Amino acid sequence: VHERLPHWLERQLEEIAKRIWPDSPKSLEFRGADSFDIKMLANNRAYWDRAVAQVTAQRAHWPGETPPSGLSFGPEAGGG
């Protein structure tokens, strides 16, 4: 079954991802929610500076990693 709207939206998001991260556009994930139950326990400049440094340090490894959307959990994941 082909759904026109999601297919069109996926193509558009892929084009945006290519502009943001041309070397690995599939590594970006777009979320369809604007509200998350997240509490920032250390929401200050030092926290975000460290977070950005960690992301920058790990970014080169991301293309070789399995994205969360490709992970499997539970008994079926290991084949039994």
N, C-alpha and C positions, 0 to 999 in steps of 0.2 A: 504494500500500500504506500503510495507516494502522497505525502502531505505537502501541498504547495507552500504554505506560510512558513513552517519550520525549515523547509529546504532553502527557501529564499533567505531567511534570517541566518541560517548557518553559513551560507555563502558570504553574506555581508560581514558577519563576525570574523570569518577567515580573512577577509580583505583587511579588516581593522588590525587583526593580530599580525598580519604580514608587515604592516606599517610600523607597529610597535616593536616587534621582534622578528625581523626578516630572516634571521638564521634558524629560528625554531618556532614558527607560529603555532604549531600544534601543542607546544608546551604551555601556552596560556589557556586559562580557563575563565569563561565568562559565566557569572551566576545570574539566575533569573529572579533573585529575591533582593529586596532592598532593606530587609530587616533581619538581623541575626541576633541570637541570644548570646552575645559576647560581652564579657565584662573586662575592660582594660584595667588590670590591677596596677600597672606602672605606666600610666599614660602621661609621660613627660618627655622632654627633649632628649635626655640621656638614654631612655628606653628606645626611642625611635632611631637615634643615631646608631645604637648597637644593632637594632633590627636591620637597618639598611646595610650596615657593614656585613652582617651575616648573610643576607640575601646576595650581596655583591660577591662575597667569597665563594658561595655555593653555586652561583648561576651557571658557571661553566660545566657543572656536572649534570644539570637538569636534562639536556637532550638525551642522555643515555639512560635516564631513569623512567620507570613505568609511571605514567600519570595516574592520579587517584581514580580517574574514570576507568582505568584499565585493570585495577586491582580486584582480586577476588578473595573472599573470606569465607570461612566455614568449612565443613567437611568436603564439599565439592572442589575446593581450591586445590587441595593436594591430591586429588584423584581418589579419595576414599576415606 
